[in-house]
Amino acid sequence: MDILVCVKQVPDTTEIKIDPVTNTLVRDGVPSIVNPFDGYAVEAAARIKDNAPDTRIVVLSMGPPQAEAALRECLAIAADKAYLVTDRKFGGSDTLATSYILSKAIAKVEELEGKKFDAIFCGKQAIDGDTAQVGPEMAEHLDYPQVTYALEAAVEGEDLHVTRETEDGKEIMGVKMPCLVTFTKPSYDPRFPTIKRKMKARKAEITHLTTAELTNIDLTHVGLKGSPTRVKRTFVPPRKEAGVVIKEETGEASAQKLYELLSKAHVI
């Protein structure tokens, strides 16, 4: 079993503040972390490896050179090999361009690894964008069947059985491999890295893939110029004043009070 997990380094949104003048994110001094949903995807792959030790896990990320830190964290947890897609020409890529680049990078990694991946795992979305588009778009570029909102996965013969979250609870779906699965938060937390794996991850060689290596990419479909998305304006919604809380002794009294307030405001 060979699994590729796509991960992204993102700013820790619990530490982000908004500039009151420009209404933009203040990223200076904000620590970067592995996107939490991608962490769940790594854990799902690790659990498959627990049951099948010959499973090989490769992690792939797209970003600047400092994104190596996120890949090393994944290596410390369960991954066996890491690749970083990095090139200034990819800067400004929207979700469509990003998914296109990653799909081409996957083909290159498979060439370098000498084998095709049985499954590609991703987080359902990145917390710095929350679009949930890149995973499904990658599946379309690769022409793979896909399952979204997965909680866990298990290999059953030539199929992957995925337990996924639904509005009514959970369901188990069987999907033929190769396939792509996006993961959401399960009921358990991802495992912590061991000291031994952390030390090994620090010394691990991370292969960089640039436009020089990704010769199969059409550069007209990458970067800002190759992205159809245009952001016109970003803003912080104005804070709304707290409403009136009606809490009388009985329901009838509360209804009467509400009627009086609405009448006074000429709403009714």
SVG drawing of the C-alpha trace seen along z (x, -y; Angstrom):
<svg xmlns="http://www.w3.org/2000/svg" viewBox="-50 -53 71 62">
<polyline fill="none" stroke="black" stroke-width="0.4" points="0.0,0.0 1.4,-3.4 -0.3,-6.5 0.4,-10.2 -0.7,-12.8 -1.0,-16.4 -0.3,-18.9 -0.1,-22.7 1.7,-24.9 -0.7,-27.6 -0.6,-30.4 -2.0,-29.4 -5.4,-31.1 -5.7,-31.2 -2.9,-33.7 -4.0,-35.9 -5.1,-39.5 -6.8,-42.0 -5.2,-45.3 -7.8,-47.9 -6.7,-50.3 -6.2,-48.0 -8.6,-45.3 -6.1,-42.7 -4.5,-39.8 -1.5,-40.6 0.9,-37.7 4.1,-39.1 5.1,-37.0 2.3,-34.5 3.6,-30.9 3.0,-28.4 1.6,-24.9 0.5,-21.9 -3.0,-22.5 -5.1,-20.6 -7.3,-18.8 -4.1,-17.6 -2.9,-16.3 -6.1,-14.1 -5.2,-12.8 -1.7,-11.9 -3.1,-10.1 -5.6,-8.2 -2.6,-7.0 -0.6,-6.1 -3.5,-4.0 -3.5,-2.0 0.3,-1.6 -0.3,-0.3 -2.3,2.6 -0.1,3.1 3.6,2.2 4.8,2.4 2.6,-0.6 4.7,-3.6 3.6,-7.1 4.8,-10.0 3.9,-13.6 3.7,-16.5 3.4,-20.2 3.4,-23.3 4.8,-26.5 7.9,-28.5 11.1,-26.8 10.1,-27.3 7.2,-24.9 9.9,-22.2 9.1,-22.6 5.6,-21.2 6.9,-18.3 9.5,-17.4 6.7,-17.4 4.8,-14.8 8.0,-12.8 8.4,-12.8 4.8,-11.4 4.6,-8.7 5.7,-9.7 8.6,-8.0 9.5,-10.5 8.7,-14.2 8.5,-16.4 8.1,-20.2 6.7,-21.9 8.3,-25.4 8.8,-28.0 8.2,-31.8 6.2,-31.2 3.6,-29.4 3.0,-32.4 -0.5,-33.8 -2.1,-30.5 -5.7,-30.2 -7.4,-26.8 -7.7,-25.8 -4.1,-26.6 -2.9,-25.0 -4.8,-21.8 -3.4,-21.7 0.2,-22.1 -0.3,-19.5 -1.8,-17.0 1.3,-17.4 3.6,-17.2 2.0,-13.9 2.7,-12.5 6.4,-13.6 6.6,-12.1 5.2,-8.8 7.9,-8.8 10.6,-9.4 9.2,-6.8 8.8,-4.3 5.2,-3.4 1.7,-4.8 0.0,-5.7 -3.0,-3.6 -4.6,-6.5 -4.2,-10.2 -5.2,-11.7 -5.9,-15.4 -7.5,-17.5 -11.0,-18.7 -9.9,-22.3 -7.1,-24.7 -7.9,-26.9 -6.4,-29.9 -8.8,-29.7 -11.6,-27.3 -12.5,-26.8 -12.5,-22.9 -11.8,-23.0 -8.3,-21.8 -8.8,-18.2 -11.9,-17.6 -10.3,-19.6 -7.2,-17.4 -9.4,-14.3 -10.9,-15.8 -7.5,-16.6 -6.3,-13.0 -9.7,-11.5 -9.9,-9.6 -13.0,-8.7 -13.2,-10.8 -14.7,-10.6 -15.1,-13.7 -15.7,-14.3 -13.9,-11.1 -13.3,-10.2 -11.2,-7.1 -10.2,-4.6 -9.3,-0.9 -8.1,1.3 -10.4,4.2 -8.9,6.2 -8.5,3.9 -11.0,1.3 -10.7,-1.4 -13.6,-1.4 -14.1,-5.0 -16.2,-6.0 -17.5,-9.5 -19.4,-12.1 -22.9,-12.9 -25.7,-15.3 -27.5,-12.3 -24.4,-10.6 -22.0,-8.3 -21.8,-6.1 -19.3,-3.6 -18.4,-3.8 -16.3,-1.5 -14.2,-3.1 -11.9,-1.5 -8.2,-2.5 -6.5,-4.6 -8.7,-7.2 -8.6,-10.5 -10.0,-11.1 -10.4,-14.3 -10.6,-14.0 -12.4,-16.0 -11.9,-15.9 -12.4,-12.4 -13.3,-11.5 -9.7,-10.9 -6.6,-13.2 -3.6,-12.6 -0.6,-10.9 2.5,-12.7 5.9,-12.1 8.5,-10.0 11.9,-11.4 13.6,-8.9 11.4,-9.9 11.9,-13.6 15.6,-13.2 15.5,-11.3 13.1,-13.9 15.5,-16.7 18.2,-15.0 15.8,-13.8 16.4,-15.0 13.4,-16.8 13.3,-16.8 12.3,-20.2 10.3,-20.2 10.4,-23.4 9.4,-24.3 12.8,-22.9 11.7,-19.4 8.0,-19.8 8.4,-19.9 4.8,-18.6 3.3,-21.9 1.7,-24.5 2.9,-27.8 -0.1,-29.7 -2.2,-27.8 -0.2,-28.7 0.5,-31.7 -1.6,-34.8 -1.9,-35.1 -3.1,-31.5 -5.7,-31.9 -9.3,-32.8 -10.2,-33.9 -10.0,-37.7 -10.3,-39.1 -11.9,-42.5 -12.0,-43.4 -11.5,-41.9 -13.1,-43.4 -14.0,-42.6 -17.8,-42.5 -18.9,-45.3 -19.6,-44.3 -23.3,-44.1 -24.9,-45.5 -26.2,-42.9 -30.0,-42.2 -32.6,-42.4 -33.0,-39.3 -36.6,-38.6 -36.9,-36.4 -40.2,-36.7 -41.6,-34.3 -43.9,-32.5 -43.9,-31.9 -47.1,-34.0 -45.5,-36.9 -42.4,-36.7 -44.6,-36.7 -46.5,-39.7 -43.3,-41.6 -42.0,-40.7 -45.2,-42.0 -44.9,-45.3 -41.3,-45.8 -42.1,-45.1 -45.1,-47.4 -43.1,-50.2 -40.5,-49.8 -43.3,-49.9 -42.3,-46.5 -45.8,-45.2"/>
</svg>
